[in-house]
């Protein structure tokens, strides 16, 4: 998320989450300076800028119930808020630092060459951790299965026999592959700059 989209997202977080909670009495921790608290809120609004209005409103209720302190009017930690936000609405894959950096690394190079880029991205998003050897074996097997499915649907489409469901699966897979390639291409642009 960049530029105008990020600015609008941050404004949405302020208007739906931060400002209403502060009007209702949510306060900074005593040992946190005004400047540090302002940075905390700004960072929070940037990290949650992807969220839809209804999900932010739900998150505001959750954060209010999770307030800390003697009077339960102190902001919970950023980690606590972000983890609860993910339960309400997962961030887009392209915004996950883990997914971005892993797909842009040598492991991403190997995945692209090996034909398991989409499956690797799905694993990273689902598990939120780098895959071990067993997971890599599973990822490669899924990639082989998906490659066979794509090949079958391509043939059936040419023959006019592909089902709408199969065509949708293939379209979703190709869209995921394009997203992976776009994430990888962003590395190249960044290096060229």
N, C-alpha and C positions, 0 to 999 in steps of 0.2 A: 504494500500500500504506500503510495507516494503522493506528493503534491496536494492537489485539491481534494482528492478522495480521502487522504489522511486528515486534512484539515476538517472536512465535514464529519468524519468519523469521530475525531477528538471532540468536536463541538457537541455531537450527539451524546457522547459519554458524559460530558460535563452537564448537559441539560437534563439527562434522564437518570443518571446515577449519582454523580458527585454533588451537584448543587442541591438537589432535593434532600440528600442525606445530611448535608451540612446545615440546611435550613431546619431540619428536624433535630439538630443538636449533635451530630457526629463531630468528634474533635480529634485533633492530632495527639499523639503520645506526648507526655510531659517532657521526656528527655530528647525530643526531636525539635530542632529549630524550625522557625517559620519557613526559611528557605529550603531546608531538607524536606519538609512536608509538602511544599509547593512542587518540588521536583518529584516526590512520590506520586502526587496526584497527576502531574503531567505525564510521567512515565506510565501510570496506570491508564490514562486516557489514550495514550498511543498504543498500548498493548491490546486494549479492548476496542479499538476503533473499527474493527471488522464486524462487531456485533450489531444485530438488528435491534430496533427500538423495543419490541416486545420482550426480547431476551434480556436487554439491559434493565428493563423495568422489573423483570423477575429477579435478576441479579441484585438489584437494589434491595428487594425484600430479604434476600439471603444474607447480604452483607449487613443489613440492619440487625438481623437476628444473631449474627456472629460477632457483633461489636464486643470489645473487651473492656477491661477496667472495672472498677468498683461499681460505677453507675451504668455499665454496659453502653458507653457512649464514645468509645475510642475505636478508631479505624483498625480493622484486623490487618495482618501483614499482606503485602503484595502477593506473595506466593499463595496464601489462602484464597484471596479473591480470584486470582488467575485460575487456580485449580477448579474453583466452583464455576467460573465462567466457562471453562472448557466442557464441563458437564452439561451446561445449558446450550452451548453452541460452540462446536469445535472450530478453531481458526482455519482458514483456508490453508491447504498444504503449502502453497507458495510462501506463506508467512512463517512457517515453522523453521526456526534456525537449524534444527537437527536435519530436517529433510533437505533444506537448501544446501547446507555445507556438505552433507554426506553425498548427495547426488553430484555435487560439484567437485568431489574429491576423486582420488584414484579408484576408490570403490565404485563410484559412479561411472568412471571410464570403463571399468571391467563389466559393470552391469549393462551398459549400453552395448559393448562389444558382444557380451554373452546373451543379449536378448531378454534380460530379466529386469529392466529398468522400472516398469510399471509395478511389478510384483514387489520389488525392493521398496519403492515409494509407499505402497500400501502397507507393507510391514512396518516401516518407520512411523507412519502416521498412526497405525493401530496400536503398536507396542510402545512407541516413544523411546526406543533404545536401539543401539547398534546390534545387528544380528550376529549371533554366534555361528559356529559351524553347522549345528543341527538346523537352525533357522535358515541358513543359506541353502542347505540341501532342500528344504521344504520350498523355499522361494524359487529355486531353479526348477523343481518339479511342477509347481504352479505355472511357471512361465512356459514349460514344455506343453502342459495341458492347454493353456491359453493359445499358444501358437497353433496347436492342432485345431482348436475351435475356430480361430480366425481363418485358417486355411480351408476348413470345411464350409464355413459360412460364405466365404468368398466364392467357392465353387458353386454352392447352392444358389447364391445370388445371381451368378452368371446364367444359371439354368432356370432361374425364375422360381426356385423352390424354397428359398430361405424364408423362415417364419419372421413375423414382425419382432418377436421377442429376441431371436438370434441376431437380427439386424441391429436392434437396440443395444444388445450386449457388445457387438462389434463396434458400434459407434461410440459407446461409453469407453471401451478399451482404447480406441484410437484417440479419443479426447484426452484420456489420462496419459497416453504416450506423448501427445503434443505438449501437455503441461510439463512433463518430465524434461522434454527437450528444451522447452522455454526456460526452465529453471537452470538447466545446464548451460544454455546459451548466455544467460545473464552473467555467468562467471567469465565467459570470453569477453563480453562487453566491458565488464569491470576491469579485466586485465589490460584491455586495449586502451582504456582511458588513462 
